Structure formats: C-alpha cells, structure tokens
C-alpha cells in the first residue's frame, strides 16, 4: 500500500466519482489522463486506487497492490 497525501484545495464531493475517468478535468490545465493511467496500471497488477478528500483540507490517494 502506498499513500500520497497533500494539503491542497481538496476535491469537491461531486467530482470524486469521476476523477479516475479519462479526460475528466476539474479545472483548466492538464489533459485529464494522469489519474486514469495510474488506476489502469494499478488494476493491471491486481490492485486498486482510492481517494479521500475534503474541500479545503487536501486529499489522500492510496494505491493498493498485492504482493
């Protein structure tokens, strides 16, 4: 398990179900494919990618990959 945490602006609850989808962007900039690629790589190894976030509090992305 690998967790990456930040103290940024967080992600709105309405956006959370979509952030791992290709080309989904909450704001200008970026292509919207980075998190989709991460999720596909993790799942290709039998794992899963999760996120927890609160607006104004930051986010925690957790990658679970079996050994």
Chimera marker file (.cmm) of the C-alpha trace (Angstrom):
<marker_set name="trace">
<marker id="1" x="0.000" y="0.000" z="0.000" r="1" g="1" b="0" radius="0.5"/>
<marker id="2" x="1.268" y="3.433" z="-0.967" r="1" g="1" b="0" radius="0.5"/>
<marker id="3" x="-0.453" y="6.612" z="0.206" r="1" g="1" b="0" radius="0.5"/>
<marker id="4" x="0.216" y="10.107" z="-1.100" r="1" g="1" b="0" radius="0.5"/>
<marker id="5" x="-1.247" y="12.980" z="0.868" r="1" g="1" b="0" radius="0.5"/>
<marker id="6" x="-1.390" y="16.692" z="0.155" r="1" g="1" b="0" radius="0.5"/>
<marker id="7" x="-2.747" y="19.735" z="1.920" r="1" g="1" b="0" radius="0.5"/>
<marker id="8" x="-4.118" y="21.397" z="-1.208" r="1" g="1" b="0" radius="0.5"/>
<marker id="9" x="-7.586" y="22.666" z="-2.002" r="1" g="1" b="0" radius="0.5"/>
<marker id="10" x="-9.181" y="19.207" z="-1.916" r="1" g="1" b="0" radius="0.5"/>
<marker id="11" x="-11.726" y="17.750" z="-4.317" r="1" g="1" b="0" radius="0.5"/>
<marker id="12" x="-15.431" y="18.543" z="-4.288" r="1" g="1" b="0" radius="0.5"/>
<marker id="13" x="-17.640" y="15.555" z="-3.392" r="1" g="1" b="0" radius="0.5"/>
<marker id="14" x="-19.459" y="15.885" z="-6.738" r="1" g="1" b="0" radius="0.5"/>
<marker id="15" x="-16.125" y="15.406" z="-8.588" r="1" g="1" b="0" radius="0.5"/>
<marker id="16" x="-14.847" y="12.387" z="-6.625" r="1" g="1" b="0" radius="0.5"/>
<marker id="17" x="-16.718" y="9.683" z="-8.594" r="1" g="1" b="0" radius="0.5"/>
<marker id="18" x="-15.172" y="10.932" z="-11.843" r="1" g="1" b="0" radius="0.5"/>
<marker id="19" x="-11.536" y="11.794" z="-11.118" r="1" g="1" b="0" radius="0.5"/>
<marker id="20" x="-10.175" y="8.439" z="-12.352" r="1" g="1" b="0" radius="0.5"/>
<marker id="21" x="-12.040" y="8.722" z="-15.686" r="1" g="1" b="0" radius="0.5"/>
<marker id="22" x="-10.096" y="9.619" z="-18.830" r="1" g="1" b="0" radius="0.5"/>
<marker id="23" x="-10.205" y="13.296" z="-19.806" r="1" g="1" b="0" radius="0.5"/>
<marker id="24" x="-12.131" y="14.381" z="-16.702" r="1" g="1" b="0" radius="0.5"/>
<marker id="25" x="-10.818" y="17.758" z="-15.536" r="1" g="1" b="0" radius="0.5"/>
<marker id="26" x="-12.000" y="19.933" z="-12.677" r="1" g="1" b="0" radius="0.5"/>
<marker id="27" x="-10.121" y="22.979" z="-13.893" r="1" g="1" b="0" radius="0.5"/>
<marker id="28" x="-8.137" y="24.308" z="-16.806" r="1" g="1" b="0" radius="0.5"/>
<marker id="29" x="-4.736" y="22.801" z="-17.399" r="1" g="1" b="0" radius="0.5"/>
<marker id="30" x="-3.627" y="19.223" z="-17.786" r="1" g="1" b="0" radius="0.5"/>
<marker id="31" x="-5.102" y="16.609" z="-20.071" r="1" g="1" b="0" radius="0.5"/>
<marker id="32" x="-7.190" y="14.716" z="-17.550" r="1" g="1" b="0" radius="0.5"/>
<marker id="33" x="-5.475" y="11.384" z="-18.173" r="1" g="1" b="0" radius="0.5"/>
<marker id="34" x="-2.921" y="11.103" z="-15.355" r="1" g="1" b="0" radius="0.5"/>
<marker id="35" x="-5.163" y="9.543" z="-12.706" r="1" g="1" b="0" radius="0.5"/>
<marker id="36" x="-6.823" y="7.293" z="-15.297" r="1" g="1" b="0" radius="0.5"/>
<marker id="37" x="-3.389" y="5.923" z="-16.250" r="1" g="1" b="0" radius="0.5"/>
<marker id="38" x="-2.467" y="5.372" z="-12.597" r="1" g="1" b="0" radius="0.5"/>
<marker id="39" x="-5.716" y="3.496" z="-11.969" r="1" g="1" b="0" radius="0.5"/>
<marker id="40" x="-5.266" y="1.299" z="-15.062" r="1" g="1" b="0" radius="0.5"/>
<marker id="41" x="-1.674" y="0.412" z="-14.104" r="1" g="1" b="0" radius="0.5"/>
<marker id="42" x="-2.631" y="-0.458" z="-10.534" r="1" g="1" b="0" radius="0.5"/>
<marker id="43" x="-5.614" y="-2.547" z="-11.672" r="1" g="1" b="0" radius="0.5"/>
<marker id="44" x="-3.453" y="-4.340" z="-14.261" r="1" g="1" b="0" radius="0.5"/>
<marker id="45" x="-1.408" y="-5.598" z="-11.289" r="1" g="1" b="0" radius="0.5"/>
<marker id="46" x="-4.496" y="-6.756" z="-9.386" r="1" g="1" b="0" radius="0.5"/>
<marker id="47" x="-4.769" y="-3.705" z="-7.171" r="1" g="1" b="0" radius="0.5"/>
<marker id="48" x="-6.982" y="-0.712" z="-6.702" r="1" g="1" b="0" radius="0.5"/>
<marker id="49" x="-6.684" y="3.057" z="-6.380" r="1" g="1" b="0" radius="0.5"/>
<marker id="50" x="-8.695" y="5.024" z="-3.817" r="1" g="1" b="0" radius="0.5"/>
<marker id="51" x="-9.042" y="8.678" z="-2.897" r="1" g="1" b="0" radius="0.5"/>
<marker id="52" x="-10.319" y="10.511" z="0.153" r="1" g="1" b="0" radius="0.5"/>
<marker id="53" x="-10.690" y="14.261" z="0.024" r="1" g="1" b="0" radius="0.5"/>
<marker id="54" x="-12.309" y="17.166" z="1.781" r="1" g="1" b="0" radius="0.5"/>
<marker id="55" x="-12.584" y="20.591" z="0.172" r="1" g="1" b="0" radius="0.5"/>
<marker id="56" x="-10.114" y="22.920" z="1.849" r="1" g="1" b="0" radius="0.5"/>
<marker id="57" x="-8.370" y="20.032" z="3.632" r="1" g="1" b="0" radius="0.5"/>
<marker id="58" x="-6.403" y="18.240" z="0.918" r="1" g="1" b="0" radius="0.5"/>
<marker id="59" x="-6.519" y="14.714" z="-0.469" r="1" g="1" b="0" radius="0.5"/>
<marker id="60" x="-5.125" y="11.250" z="0.185" r="1" g="1" b="0" radius="0.5"/>
<marker id="61" x="-4.587" y="8.929" z="-2.777" r="1" g="1" b="0" radius="0.5"/>
<marker id="62" x="-3.998" y="5.311" z="-1.789" r="1" g="1" b="0" radius="0.5"/>
<marker id="63" x="-2.703" y="2.600" z="-4.119" r="1" g="1" b="0" radius="0.5"/>
<marker id="64" x="-3.225" y="-0.997" z="-3.001" r="1" g="1" b="0" radius="0.5"/>
<marker id="65" x="-1.161" y="-3.527" z="-4.953" r="1" g="1" b="0" radius="0.5"/>
<marker id="66" x="-0.989" y="-7.184" z="-3.835" r="1" g="1" b="0" radius="0.5"/>
<marker id="67" x="2.455" y="-8.591" z="-3.202" r="1" g="1" b="0" radius="0.5"/>
<link id1="1" id2="2" r="1" g="1" b="0" radius="0.2"/>
<link id1="2" id2="3" r="1" g="1" b="0" radius="0.2"/>
<link id1="3" id2="4" r="1" g="1" b="0" radius="0.2"/>
<link id1="4" id2="5" r="1" g="1" b="0" radius="0.2"/>
<link id1="5" id2="6" r="1" g="1" b="0" radius="0.2"/>
<link id1="6" id2="7" r="1" g="1" b="0" radius="0.2"/>
<link id1="7" id2="8" r="1" g="1" b="0" radius="0.2"/>
<link id1="8" id2="9" r="1" g="1" b="0" radius="0.2"/>
<link id1="9" id2="10" r="1" g="1" b="0" radius="0.2"/>
<link id1="10" id2="11" r="1" g="1" b="0" radius="0.2"/>
<link id1="11" id2="12" r="1" g="1" b="0" radius="0.2"/>
<link id1="12" id2="13" r="1" g="1" b="0" radius="0.2"/>
<link id1="13" id2="14" r="1" g="1" b="0" radius="0.2"/>
<link id1="14" id2="15" r="1" g="1" b="0" radius="0.2"/>
<link id1="15" id2="16" r="1" g="1" b="0" radius="0.2"/>
<link id1="16" id2="17" r="1" g="1" b="0" radius="0.2"/>
<link id1="17" id2="18" r="1" g="1" b="0" radius="0.2"/>
<link id1="18" id2="19" r="1" g="1" b="0" radius="0.2"/>
<link id1="19" id2="20" r="1" g="1" b="0" radius="0.2"/>
<link id1="20" id2="21" r="1" g="1" b="0" radius="0.2"/>
<link id1="21" id2="22" r="1" g="1" b="0" radius="0.2"/>
<link id1="22" id2="23" r="1" g="1" b="0" radius="0.2"/>
<link id1="23" id2="24" r="1" g="1" b="0" radius="0.2"/>
<link id1="24" id2="25" r="1" g="1" b="0" radius="0.2"/>
<link id1="25" id2="26" r="1" g="1" b="0" radius="0.2"/>
<link id1="26" id2="27" r="1" g="1" b="0" radius="0.2"/>
<link id1="27" id2="28" r="1" g="1" b="0" radius="0.2"/>
<link id1="28" id2="29" r="1" g="1" b="0" radius="0.2"/>
<link id1="29" id2="30" r="1" g="1" b="0" radius="0.2"/>
<link id1="30" id2="31" r="1" g="1" b="0" radius="0.2"/>
<link id1="31" id2="32" r="1" g="1" b="0" radius="0.2"/>
<link id1="32" id2="33" r="1" g="1" b="0" radius="0.2"/>
<link id1="33" id2="34" r="1" g="1" b="0" radius="0.2"/>
<link id1="34" id2="35" r="1" g="1" b="0" radius="0.2"/>
<link id1="35" id2="36" r="1" g="1" b="0" radius="0.2"/>
<link id1="36" id2="37" r="1" g="1" b="0" radius="0.2"/>
<link id1="37" id2="38" r="1" g="1" b="0" radius="0.2"/>
<link id1="38" id2="39" r="1" g="1" b="0" radius="0.2"/>
<link id1="39" id2="40" r="1" g="1" b="0" radius="0.2"/>
<link id1="40" id2="41" r="1" g="1" b="0" radius="0.2"/>
<link id1="41" id2="42" r="1" g="1" b="0" radius="0.2"/>
<link id1="42" id2="43" r="1" g="1" b="0" radius="0.2"/>
<link id1="43" id2="44" r="1" g="1" b="0" radius="0.2"/>
<link id1="44" id2="45" r="1" g="1" b="0" radius="0.2"/>
<link id1="45" id2="46" r="1" g="1" b="0" radius="0.2"/>
<link id1="46" id2="47" r="1" g="1" b="0" radius="0.2"/>
<link id1="47" id2="48" r="1" g="1" b="0" radius="0.2"/>
<link id1="48" id2="49" r="1" g="1" b="0" radius="0.2"/>
<link id1="49" id2="50" r="1" g="1" b="0" radius="0.2"/>
<link id1="50" id2="51" r="1" g="1" b="0" radius="0.2"/>
<link id1="51" id2="52" r="1" g="1" b="0" radius="0.2"/>
<link id1="52" id2="53" r="1" g="1" b="0" radius="0.2"/>
<link id1="53" id2="54" r="1" g="1" b="0" radius="0.2"/>
<link id1="54" id2="55" r="1" g="1" b="0" radius="0.2"/>
<link id1="55" id2="56" r="1" g="1" b="0" radius="0.2"/>
<link id1="56" id2="57" r="1" g="1" b="0" radius="0.2"/>
<link id1="57" id2="58" r="1" g="1" b="0" radius="0.2"/>
<link id1="58" id2="59" r="1" g="1" b="0" radius="0.2"/>
<link id1="59" id2="60" r="1" g="1" b="0" radius="0.2"/>
<link id1="60" id2="61" r="1" g="1" b="0" radius="0.2"/>
<link id1="61" id2="62" r="1" g="1" b="0" radius="0.2"/>
<link id1="62" id2="63" r="1" g="1" b="0" radius="0.2"/>
<link id1="63" id2="64" r="1" g="1" b="0" radius="0.2"/>
<link id1="64" id2="65" r="1" g="1" b="0" radius="0.2"/>
<link id1="65" id2="66" r="1" g="1" b="0" radius="0.2"/>
<link id1="66" id2="67" r="1" g="1" b="0" radius="0.2"/>
</marker_set>
